[in-house]
Amino acid sequence: MKELLEVIAKNLVDHPDQVTVTEVQGERSLVLELKVAADDMGKVIGKQGRIAKAIRTVVKAAAIHEDKHIVVEIVQ
């Protein structure tokens, strides 16, 4: 899942070299923290959060296929 999120984010931003994804193991789920350059935050979030919601939907759909619960957080 980490690689999937990385590929999606790198294709959206202007500075793909500054995209990092870290995994944090929670109690019942895996949290993926996405960090991008400050200029690229708007591109990853989108208007009214639509792109962020779409990213979360794609990652959750892939996680269901592997029977996992994953949460995507966009951090600065």
PDB file of N, CA, C and O in Angstrom:
ATOM      1  N   MET A   1       0.804  -1.185   0.000  1.00  0.00           N
ATOM      2  CA  MET A   1       0.000   0.000   0.000  1.00  0.00           C
ATOM      3  C   MET A   1       0.854   1.258   0.000  1.00  0.00           C
ATOM      4  O   MET A   1       0.502   2.262  -0.619  1.00  0.00           O
ATOM      5  N   LYS A   2       1.975   1.192   0.699  1.00  0.00           N
ATOM      6  CA  LYS A   2       2.875   2.334   0.764  1.00  0.00           C
ATOM      7  C   LYS A   2       3.341   2.736  -0.635  1.00  0.00           C
ATOM      8  O   LYS A   2       3.377   3.919  -0.972  1.00  0.00           O
ATOM      9  N   GLU A   3       3.693   1.748  -1.434  1.00  0.00           N
ATOM     10  CA  GLU A   3       4.179   2.015  -2.790  1.00  0.00           C
ATOM     11  C   GLU A   3       3.072   2.615  -3.664  1.00  0.00           C
ATOM     12  O   GLU A   3       3.328   3.517  -4.462  1.00  0.00           O
ATOM     13  N   LEU A   4       1.865   2.118  -3.513  1.00  0.00           N
ATOM     14  CA  LEU A   4       0.726   2.642  -4.274  1.00  0.00           C
ATOM     15  C   LEU A   4       0.504   4.116  -3.966  1.00  0.00           C
ATOM     16  O   LEU A   4       0.341   4.923  -4.881  1.00  0.00           O
ATOM     17  N   LEU A   5       0.496   4.471  -2.694  1.00  0.00           N
ATOM     18  CA  LEU A   5       0.302   5.855  -2.285  1.00  0.00           C
ATOM     19  C   LEU A   5       1.434   6.739  -2.805  1.00  0.00           C
ATOM     20  O   LEU A   5       1.202   7.865  -3.246  1.00  0.00           O
ATOM     21  N   GLU A   6       2.653   6.222  -2.748  1.00  0.00           N
ATOM     22  CA  GLU A   6       3.813   6.968  -3.243  1.00  0.00           C
ATOM     23  C   GLU A   6       3.695   7.261  -4.738  1.00  0.00           C
ATOM     24  O   GLU A   6       3.949   8.384  -5.172  1.00  0.00           O
ATOM     25  N   VAL A   7       3.313   6.264  -5.518  1.00  0.00           N
ATOM     26  CA  VAL A   7       3.181   6.435  -6.970  1.00  0.00           C
ATOM     27  C   VAL A   7       2.098   7.460  -7.292  1.00  0.00           C
ATOM     28  O   VAL A   7       2.299   8.325  -8.145  1.00  0.00           O
ATOM     29  N   ILE A   8       0.965   7.372  -6.624  1.00  0.00           N
ATOM     30  CA  ILE A   8      -0.129   8.311  -6.869  1.00  0.00           C
ATOM     31  C   ILE A   8       0.326   9.739  -6.552  1.00  0.00           C
ATOM     32  O   ILE A   8       0.122  10.653  -7.350  1.00  0.00           O
ATOM     33  N   ALA A   9       0.942   9.919  -5.382  1.00  0.00           N
ATOM     34  CA  ALA A   9       1.354  11.265  -4.955  1.00  0.00           C
ATOM     35  C   ALA A   9       2.431  11.837  -5.870  1.00  0.00           C
ATOM     36  O   ALA A   9       2.376  13.015  -6.225  1.00  0.00           O
ATOM     37  N   LYS A  10       3.403  11.023  -6.253  1.00  0.00           N
ATOM     38  CA  LYS A  10       4.492  11.517  -7.102  1.00  0.00           C
ATOM     39  C   LYS A  10       3.994  11.972  -8.467  1.00  0.00           C
ATOM     40  O   LYS A  10       4.579  12.869  -9.075  1.00  0.00           O
ATOM     41  N   ASN A  11       2.928  11.366  -8.948  1.00  0.00           N
ATOM     42  CA  ASN A  11       2.377  11.767 -10.240  1.00  0.00           C
ATOM     43  C   ASN A  11       1.514  13.025 -10.159  1.00  0.00           C
ATOM     44  O   ASN A  11       1.179  13.607 -11.190  1.00  0.00           O
ATOM     45  N   LEU A  12       1.154  13.447  -8.960  1.00  0.00           N
ATOM     46  CA  LEU A  12       0.319  14.634  -8.793  1.00  0.00           C
ATOM     47  C   LEU A  12       1.120  15.915  -8.554  1.00  0.00           C
ATOM     48  O   LEU A  12       0.655  17.007  -8.880  1.00  0.00           O
ATOM     49  N   VAL A  13       2.316  15.785  -7.989  1.00  0.00           N
ATOM     50  CA  VAL A  13       3.048  16.958  -7.500  1.00  0.00           C
ATOM     51  C   VAL A  13       4.126  17.431  -8.477  1.00  0.00           C
ATOM     52  O   VAL A  13       4.491  16.732  -9.422  1.00  0.00           O
ATOM     53  N   ASP A  14       4.625  18.651  -8.214  1.00  0.00           N
ATOM     54  CA  ASP A  14       5.707  19.216  -9.013  1.00  0.00           C
ATOM     55  C   ASP A  14       7.081  18.780  -8.509  1.00  0.00           C
ATOM     56  O   ASP A  14       8.048  18.781  -9.270  1.00  0.00           O
ATOM     57  N   HIS A  15       7.173  18.409  -7.235  1.00  0.00           N
ATOM     58  CA  HIS A  15       8.447  18.001  -6.624  1.00  0.00           C
ATOM     59  C   HIS A  15       8.339  16.550  -6.127  1.00  0.00           C
ATOM     60  O   HIS A  15       8.213  16.318  -4.924  1.00  0.00           O
ATOM     61  N   PRO A  16       8.386  15.579  -7.043  1.00  0.00           N
ATOM     62  CA  PRO A  16       8.209  14.180  -6.627  1.00  0.00           C
ATOM     63  C   PRO A  16       9.329  13.663  -5.719  1.00  0.00           C
ATOM     64  O   PRO A  16       9.136  12.688  -4.993  1.00  0.00           O
ATOM     65  N   ASP A  17      10.490  14.308  -5.757  1.00  0.00           N
ATOM     66  CA  ASP A  17      11.596  13.870  -4.904  1.00  0.00           C
ATOM     67  C   ASP A  17      11.344  14.181  -3.429  1.00  0.00           C
ATOM     68  O   ASP A  17      12.018  13.625  -2.562  1.00  0.00           O
ATOM     69  N   GLN A  18      10.381  15.062  -3.130  1.00  0.00           N
ATOM     70  CA  GLN A  18      10.079  15.422  -1.747  1.00  0.00           C
ATOM     71  C   GLN A  18       8.870  14.674  -1.180  1.00  0.00           C
ATOM     72  O   GLN A  18       8.391  14.997  -0.094  1.00  0.00           O
ATOM     73  N   VAL A  19       8.387  13.688  -1.911  1.00  0.00           N
ATOM     74  CA  VAL A  19       7.257  12.885  -1.437  1.00  0.00           C
ATOM     75  C   VAL A  19       7.792  11.763  -0.545  1.00  0.00           C
ATOM     76  O   VAL A  19       8.663  10.995  -0.955  1.00  0.00           O
ATOM     77  N   THR A  20       7.268  11.677   0.666  1.00  0.00           N
ATOM     78  CA  THR A  20       7.631  10.580   1.557  1.00  0.00           C
ATOM     79  C   THR A  20       6.370   9.983   2.168  1.00  0.00           C
ATOM     80  O   THR A  20       5.417  10.691   2.494  1.00  0.00           O
ATOM     81  N   VAL A  21       6.390   8.686   2.312  1.00  0.00           N
ATOM     82  CA  VAL A  21       5.275   7.974   2.937  1.00  0.00           C
ATOM     83  C   VAL A  21       5.846   7.138   4.072  1.00  0.00           C
ATOM     84  O   VAL A  21       6.748   6.328   3.860  1.00  0.00           O
ATOM     85  N   THR A  22       5.319   7.337   5.283  1.00  0.00           N
ATOM     86  CA  THR A  22       5.770   6.547   6.424  1.00  0.00           C
ATOM     87  C   THR A  22       4.605   5.726   6.958  1.00  0.00           C
ATOM     88  O   THR A  22       3.454   6.162   6.951  1.00  0.00           O
ATOM     89  N   GLU A  23       4.936   4.536   7.417  1.00  0.00           N
ATOM     90  CA  GLU A  23       3.925   3.634   7.976  1.00  0.00           C
ATOM     91  C   GLU A  23       3.973   3.709   9.495  1.00  0.00           C
ATOM     92  O   GLU A  23       5.044   3.624  10.096  1.00  0.00           O
ATOM     93  N   VAL A  24       2.810   3.868  10.109  1.00  0.00           N
ATOM     94  CA  VAL A  24       2.694   3.872  11.563  1.00  0.00           C
ATOM     95  C   VAL A  24       1.661   2.811  11.924  1.00  0.00           C
ATOM     96  O   VAL A  24       0.505   2.894  11.508  1.00  0.00           O
ATOM     97  N   GLN A  25       2.076   1.829  12.690  1.00  0.00           N
ATOM     98  CA  GLN A  25       1.174   0.741  13.060  1.00  0.00           C
ATOM     99  C   GLN A  25       0.290   1.183  14.211  1.00  0.00           C
ATOM    100  O   GLN A  25       0.785   1.540  15.280  1.00  0.00           O
ATOM    101  N   GLY A  26      -1.010   1.158  13.995  1.00  0.00           N
ATOM    102  CA  GLY A  26      -1.974   1.495  15.039  1.00  0.00           C
ATOM    103  C   GLY A  26      -2.466   0.232  15.720  1.00  0.00           C
ATOM    104  O   GLY A  26      -1.948  -0.857  15.474  1.00  0.00           O
ATOM    105  N   GLU A  27      -3.471   0.378  16.582  1.00  0.00           N
ATOM    106  CA  GLU A  27      -4.017  -0.780  17.286  1.00  0.00           C
ATOM    107  C   GLU A  27      -4.651  -1.773  16.328  1.00  0.00           C
ATOM    108  O   GLU A  27      -4.321  -2.959  16.333  1.00  0.00           O
ATOM    109  N   ARG A  28      -5.566  -1.274  15.505  1.00  0.00           N
ATOM    110  CA  ARG A  28      -6.271  -2.165  14.586  1.00  0.00           C
ATOM    111  C   ARG A  28      -6.077  -1.794  13.127  1.00  0.00           C
ATOM    112  O   ARG A  28      -6.673  -2.413  12.245  1.00  0.00           O
ATOM    113  N   SER A  29      -5.253  -0.796  12.861  1.00  0.00           N
ATOM    114  CA  SER A  29      -5.093  -0.363  11.480  1.00  0.00           C
ATOM    115  C   SER A  29      -3.668   0.115  11.220  1.00  0.00           C
ATOM    116  O   SER A  29      -2.882   0.330  12.143  1.00  0.00           O
ATOM    117  N   LEU A  30      -3.371   0.268   9.969  1.00  0.00           N
ATOM    118  CA  LEU A  30      -2.085   0.790   9.532  1.00  0.00           C
ATOM    119  C   LEU A  30      -2.317   2.213   9.047  1.00  0.00           C
ATOM    120  O   LEU A  30      -3.192   2.448   8.214  1.00  0.00           O
ATOM    121  N   VAL A  31      -1.544   3.162   9.559  1.00  0.00           N
ATOM    122  CA  VAL A  31      -1.679   4.563   9.167  1.00  0.00           C
ATOM    123  C   VAL A  31      -0.535   4.906   8.221  1.00  0.00           C
ATOM    124  O   VAL A  31       0.634   4.709   8.552  1.00  0.00           O
ATOM    125  N   LEU A  32      -0.876   5.418   7.045  1.00  0.00           N
ATOM    126  CA  LEU A  32       0.120   5.879   6.090  1.00  0.00           C
ATOM    127  C   LEU A  32       0.134   7.398   6.128  1.00  0.00           C
ATOM    128  O   LEU A  32      -0.874   8.042   5.838  1.00  0.00           O
ATOM    129  N   GLU A  33       1.283   7.970   6.487  1.00  0.00           N
ATOM    130  CA  GLU A  33       1.425   9.422   6.548  1.00  0.00           C
ATOM    131  C   GLU A  33       2.116   9.905   5.286  1.00  0.00           C
ATOM    132  O   GLU A  33       3.239   9.498   4.992  1.00  0.00           O
ATOM    133  N   LEU A  34       1.448  10.769   4.545  1.00  0.00           N
ATOM    134  CA  LEU A  34       1.960  11.309   3.291  1.00  0.00           C
ATOM    135  C   LEU A  34       2.481  12.715   3.529  1.00  0.00           C
ATOM    136  O   LEU A  34       1.751  13.584   4.007  1.00  0.00           O
ATOM    137  N   LYS A  35       3.753  12.935   3.192  1.00  0.00           N
ATOM    138  CA  LYS A  35       4.349  14.264   3.301  1.00  0.00           C
ATOM    139  C   LYS A  35       4.789  14.701   1.919  1.00  0.00           C
ATOM    140  O   LYS A  35       5.422  13.937   1.189  1.00  0.00           O
ATOM    141  N   VAL A  36       4.453  15.936   1.559  1.00  0.00           N
ATOM    142  CA  VAL A  36       4.860  16.517   0.277  1.00  0.00           C
ATOM    143  C   VAL A  36       5.412  17.914   0.545  1.00  0.00           C
ATOM    144  O   VAL A  36       5.296  18.435   1.654  1.00  0.00           O
ATOM    145  N   ALA A  37       6.015  18.514  -0.483  1.00  0.00           N
ATOM    146  CA  ALA A  37       6.526  19.876  -0.362  1.00  0.00           C
ATOM    147  C   ALA A  37       5.370  20.830  -0.071  1.00  0.00           C
ATOM    148  O   ALA A  37       4.228  20.569  -0.450  1.00  0.00           O
ATOM    149  N   ALA A  38       5.675  21.926   0.599  1.00  0.00           N
ATOM    150  CA  ALA A  38       4.635  22.895   0.974  1.00  0.00           C
ATOM    151  C   ALA A  38       3.877  23.422  -0.240  1.00  0.00           C
ATOM    152  O   ALA A  38       2.669  23.644  -0.162  1.00  0.00           O
ATOM    153  N   ASP A  39       4.579  23.628  -1.377  1.00  0.00           N
ATOM    154  CA  ASP A  39       3.908  24.138  -2.579  1.00  0.00           C
ATOM    155  C   ASP A  39       2.935  23.121  -3.167  1.00  0.00           C
ATOM    156  O   ASP A  39       1.992  23.494  -3.865  1.00  0.00           O
ATOM    157  N   ASP A  40       3.159  21.843  -2.890  1.00  0.00           N
ATOM    158  CA  ASP A  40       2.359  20.782  -3.494  1.00  0.00           C
ATOM    159  C   ASP A  40       1.161  20.355  -2.645  1.00  0.00           C
ATOM    160  O   ASP A  40       0.380  19.506  -3.074  1.00  0.00           O
ATOM    161  N   MET A  41       1.004  20.925  -1.456  1.00  0.00           N
ATOM    162  CA  MET A  41      -0.096  20.508  -0.585  1.00  0.00           C
ATOM    163  C   MET A  41      -1.457  20.705  -1.260  1.00  0.00           C
ATOM    164  O   MET A  41      -2.338  19.852  -1.151  1.00  0.00           O
ATOM    165  N   GLY A  42      -1.622  21.815  -1.947  1.00  0.00           N
ATOM    166  CA  GLY A  42      -2.890  22.087  -2.626  1.00  0.00           C
ATOM    167  C   GLY A  42      -3.194  21.083  -3.713  1.00  0.00           C
ATOM    168  O   GLY A  42      -4.355  20.742  -3.938  1.00  0.00           O
ATOM    169  N   LYS A  43      -2.166  20.604  -4.393  1.00  0.00           N
ATOM    170  CA  LYS A  43      -2.361  19.632  -5.468  1.00  0.00           C
ATOM    171  C   LYS A  43      -2.766  18.274  -4.923  1.00  0.00           C
ATOM    172  O   LYS A  43      -3.520  17.540  -5.561  1.00  0.00           O
ATOM    173  N   VAL A  44      -2.265  17.943  -3.747  1.00  0.00           N
ATOM    174  CA  VAL A  44      -2.590  16.641  -3.146  1.00  0.00           C
ATOM    175  C   VAL A  44      -3.962  16.685  -2.480  1.00  0.00           C
ATOM    176  O   VAL A  44      -4.683  15.687  -2.476  1.00  0.00           O
ATOM    177  N   ILE A  45      -4.323  17.832  -1.919  1.00  0.00           N
ATOM    178  CA  ILE A  45      -5.612  17.946  -1.239  1.00  0.00           C
ATOM    179  C   ILE A  45      -6.732  18.233  -2.243  1.00  0.00           C
ATOM    180  O   ILE A  45      -7.802  17.630  -2.159  1.00  0.00           O
ATOM    181  N   GLY A  46      -6.501  19.136  -3.178  1.00  0.00           N
ATOM    182  CA  GLY A  46      -7.513  19.458  -4.178  1.00  0.00           C
ATOM    183  C   GLY A  46      -8.577  20.396  -3.638  1.00  0.00           C
ATOM    184  O   GLY A  46      -8.602  20.710  -2.448  1.00  0.00           O
ATOM    185  N   LYS A  47      -9.449  20.837  -4.523  1.00  0.00           N
ATOM    186  CA  LYS A  47     -10.531  21.731  -4.114  1.00  0.00           C
ATOM    187  C   LYS A  47     -11.505  20.973  -3.229  1.00  0.00           C
ATOM    188  O   LYS A  47     -11.999  19.905  -3.591  1.00  0.00           O
ATOM    189  N   GLN A  48     -11.767  21.541  -2.075  1.00  0.00           N
ATOM    190  CA  GLN A  48     -12.672  20.958  -1.076  1.00  0.00           C
ATOM    191  C   GLN A  48     -12.270  19.533  -0.698  1.00  0.00           C
ATOM    192  O   GLN A  48     -13.116  18.745  -0.272  1.00  0.00           O
ATOM    193  N   GLY A  49     -10.991  19.195  -0.848  1.00  0.00           N
ATOM    194  CA  GLY A  49     -10.488  17.893  -0.429  1.00  0.00           C
ATOM    195  C   GLY A  49     -10.839  16.745  -1.356  1.00  0.00           C
ATOM    196  O   GLY A  49     -10.754  15.581  -0.964  1.00  0.00           O
ATOM    197  N   ARG A  50     -11.230  17.059  -2.576  1.00  0.00           N
ATOM    198  CA  ARG A  50     -11.677  15.993  -3.491  1.00  0.00           C
ATOM    199  C   ARG A  50     -10.555  15.044  -3.880  1.00  0.00           C
ATOM    200  O   ARG A  50     -10.770  13.833  -3.949  1.00  0.00           O
ATOM    201  N   ILE A  51      -9.364  15.568  -4.136  1.00  0.00           N
ATOM    202  CA  ILE A  51      -8.260  14.691  -4.537  1.00  0.00           C
ATOM    203  C   ILE A  51      -7.826  13.832  -3.365  1.00  0.00           C
ATOM    204  O   ILE A  51      -7.550  12.644  -3.533  1.00  0.00           O
ATOM    205  N   ALA A  52      -7.764  14.423  -2.173  1.00  0.00           N
ATOM    206  CA  ALA A  52      -7.409  13.661  -0.978  1.00  0.00           C
ATOM    207  C   ALA A  52      -8.410  12.532  -0.749  1.00  0.00           C
ATOM    208  O   ALA A  52      -8.026  11.414  -0.407  1.00  0.00           O
ATOM    209  N   LYS A  53      -9.679  12.827  -0.935  1.00  0.00           N
ATOM    210  CA  LYS A  53     -10.723  11.813  -0.760  1.00  0.00           C
ATOM    211  C   LYS A  53     -10.573  10.699  -1.796  1.00  0.00           C
ATOM    212  O   LYS A  53     -10.750   9.523  -1.478  1.00  0.00           O
ATOM    213  N   ALA A  54     -10.246  11.073  -3.037  1.00  0.00           N
ATOM    214  CA  ALA A  54     -10.059  10.071  -4.086  1.00  0.00           C
ATOM    215  C   ALA A  54      -8.856   9.186  -3.787  1.00  0.00           C
ATOM    216  O   ALA A  54      -8.907   7.974  -3.998  1.00  0.00           O
ATOM    217  N   ILE A  55      -7.771   9.788  -3.295  1.00  0.00           N
ATOM    218  CA  ILE A  55      -6.579   9.007  -2.932  1.00  0.00           C
ATOM    219  C   ILE A  55      -6.932   8.010  -1.835  1.00  0.00           C
ATOM    220  O   ILE A  55      -6.565   6.837  -1.910  1.00  0.00           O
ATOM    221  N   ARG A  56      -7.641   8.479  -0.822  1.00  0.00           N
ATOM    222  CA  ARG A  56      -8.032   7.594   0.284  1.00  0.00           C
ATOM    223  C   ARG A  56      -8.924   6.457  -0.210  1.00  0.00           C
ATOM    224  O   ARG A  56      -8.791   5.322   0.249  1.00  0.00           O
ATOM    225  N   THR A  57      -9.821   6.750  -1.134  1.00  0.00           N
ATOM    226  CA  THR A  57     -10.724   5.734  -1.677  1.00  0.00           C
ATOM    227  C   THR A  57      -9.954   4.657  -2.421  1.00  0.00           C
ATOM    228  O   THR A  57     -10.223   3.468  -2.250  1.00  0.00           O
ATOM    229  N   VAL A  58      -9.001   5.063  -3.244  1.00  0.00           N
ATOM    230  CA  VAL A  58      -8.208   4.090  -4.009  1.00  0.00           C
ATOM    231  C   VAL A  58      -7.383   3.209  -3.076  1.00  0.00           C
ATOM    232  O   VAL A  58      -7.324   1.994  -3.261  1.00  0.00           O
ATOM    233  N   VAL A  59      -6.748   3.815  -2.079  1.00  0.00           N
ATOM    234  CA  VAL A  59      -5.916   3.043  -1.148  1.00  0.00           C
ATOM    235  C   VAL A  59      -6.791   2.103  -0.314  1.00  0.00           C
ATOM    236  O   VAL A  59      -6.414   0.954  -0.084  1.00  0.00           O
ATOM    237  N   LYS A  60      -7.948   2.577   0.137  1.00  0.00           N
ATOM    238  CA  LYS A  60      -8.841   1.703   0.907  1.00  0.00           C
ATOM    239  C   LYS A  60      -9.355   0.538   0.073  1.00  0.00           C
ATOM    240  O   LYS A  60      -9.479  -0.579   0.576  1.00  0.00           O
ATOM    241  N   ALA A  61      -9.654   0.792  -1.198  1.00  0.00           N
ATOM    242  CA  ALA A  61     -10.118  -0.287  -2.073  1.00  0.00           C
ATOM    243  C   ALA A  61      -9.036  -1.344  -2.252  1.00  0.00           C
ATOM    244  O   ALA A  61      -9.324  -2.541  -2.238  1.00  0.00           O
ATOM    245  N   ALA A  62      -7.800  -0.906  -2.419  1.00  0.00           N
ATOM    246  CA  ALA A  62      -6.695  -1.860  -2.550  1.00  0.00           C
ATOM    247  C   ALA A  62      -6.467  -2.602  -1.236  1.00  0.00           C
ATOM    248  O   ALA A  62      -6.100  -3.777  -1.247  1.00  0.00           O
ATOM    249  N   ALA A  63      -6.678  -1.934  -0.114  1.00  0.00           N
ATOM    250  CA  ALA A  63      -6.480  -2.558   1.195  1.00  0.00           C
ATOM    251  C   ALA A  63      -7.545  -3.613   1.464  1.00  0.00           C
ATOM    252  O   ALA A  63      -7.255  -4.656   2.050  1.00  0.00           O
ATOM    253  N   ILE A  64      -8.765  -3.348   1.042  1.00  0.00           N
ATOM    254  CA  ILE A  64      -9.838  -4.335   1.236  1.00  0.00           C
ATOM    255  C   ILE A  64      -9.511  -5.612   0.476  1.00  0.00           C
ATOM    256  O   ILE A  64      -9.790  -6.716   0.943  1.00  0.00           O
ATOM    257  N   HIS A  65      -8.922  -5.450  -0.686  1.00  0.00           N
ATOM    258  CA  HIS A  65      -8.523  -6.612  -1.492  1.00  0.00           C
ATOM    259  C   HIS A  65      -7.514  -7.471  -0.741  1.00  0.00           C
ATOM    260  O   HIS A  65      -7.490  -8.689  -0.918  1.00  0.00           O
ATOM    261  N   GLU A  66      -6.680  -6.855   0.096  1.00  0.00           N
ATOM    262  CA  GLU A  66      -5.687  -7.589   0.892  1.00  0.00           C
ATOM    263  C   GLU A  66      -6.168  -7.819   2.323  1.00  0.00           C
ATOM    264  O   GLU A  66      -5.398  -8.273   3.169  1.00  0.00           O
ATOM    265  N   ASP A  67      -7.434  -7.510   2.599  1.00  0.00           N
ATOM    266  CA  ASP A  67      -8.052  -7.703   3.915  1.00  0.00           C
ATOM    267  C   ASP A  67      -7.314  -6.945   5.015  1.00  0.00           C
ATOM    268  O   ASP A  67      -7.003  -7.505   6.066  1.00  0.00           O
ATOM    269  N   LYS A  68      -7.039  -5.665   4.763  1.00  0.00           N
ATOM    270  CA  LYS A  68      -6.366  -4.804   5.731  1.00  0.00           C
ATOM    271  C   LYS A  68      -7.183  -3.534   5.918  1.00  0.00           C
ATOM    272  O   LYS A  68      -7.995  -3.179   5.064  1.00  0.00           O
ATOM    273  N   HIS A  69      -6.965  -2.845   7.044  1.00  0.00           N
ATOM    274  CA  HIS A  69      -7.602  -1.545   7.287  1.00  0.00           C
ATOM    275  C   HIS A  69      -6.509  -0.497   7.291  1.00  0.00           C
ATOM    276  O   HIS A  69      -5.622  -0.518   8.145  1.00  0.00           O
ATOM    277  N   ILE A  70      -6.570   0.416   6.340  1.00  0.00           N
ATOM    278  CA  ILE A  70      -5.527   1.430   6.189  1.00  0.00           C
ATOM    279  C   ILE A  70      -6.148   2.816   6.227  1.00  0.00           C
ATOM    280  O   ILE A  70      -7.201   3.063   5.639  1.00  0.00           O
ATOM    281  N   VAL A  71      -5.469   3.718   6.937  1.00  0.00           N
ATOM    282  CA  VAL A  71      -5.885   5.114   7.028  1.00  0.00           C
ATOM    283  C   VAL A  71      -4.787   5.961   6.391  1.00  0.00           C
ATOM    284  O   VAL A  71      -3.607   5.771   6.682  1.00  0.00           O
ATOM    285  N   VAL A  72      -5.173   6.897   5.523  1.00  0.00           N
ATOM    286  CA  VAL A  72      -4.215   7.795   4.883  1.00  0.00           C
ATOM    287  C   VAL A  72      -4.339   9.168   5.519  1.00  0.00           C
ATOM    288  O   VAL A  72      -5.423   9.751   5.557  1.00  0.00           O
ATOM    289  N   GLU A  73      -3.218   9.683   6.023  1.00  0.00           N
ATOM    290  CA  GLU A  73      -3.176  11.021   6.593  1.00  0.00           C
ATOM    291  C   GLU A  73      -2.186  11.858   5.802  1.00  0.00           C
ATOM    292  O   GLU A  73      -1.086  11.405   5.484  1.00  0.00           O
ATOM    293  N   ILE A  74      -2.584  13.074   5.489  1.00  0.00           N
ATOM    294  CA  ILE A  74      -1.692  13.999   4.795  1.00  0.00           C
ATOM    295  C   ILE A  74      -1.158  14.953   5.849  1.00  0.00           C
ATOM    296  O   ILE A  74      -1.912  15.725   6.441  1.00  0.00           O
ATOM    297  N   VAL A  75       0.149  14.894   6.079  1.00  0.00           N
ATOM    298  CA  VAL A  75       0.778  15.719   7.130  1.00  0.00           C
ATOM    299  C   VAL A  75       1.751  16.699   6.519  1.00  0.00           C
ATOM    300  O   VAL A  75       2.206  16.520   5.389  1.00  0.00           O
ATOM    301  N   GLN A  76       2.067  17.739   7.273  1.00  0.00           N
ATOM    302  CA  GLN A  76       2.973  18.752   6.766  1.00  0.00           C
ATOM    303  C   GLN A  76       4.294  18.705   7.438  1.00  0.00           C
ATOM    304  O   GLN A  76       5.177  19.502   7.121  1.00  0.00           O
TER     305      GLN A  76
END
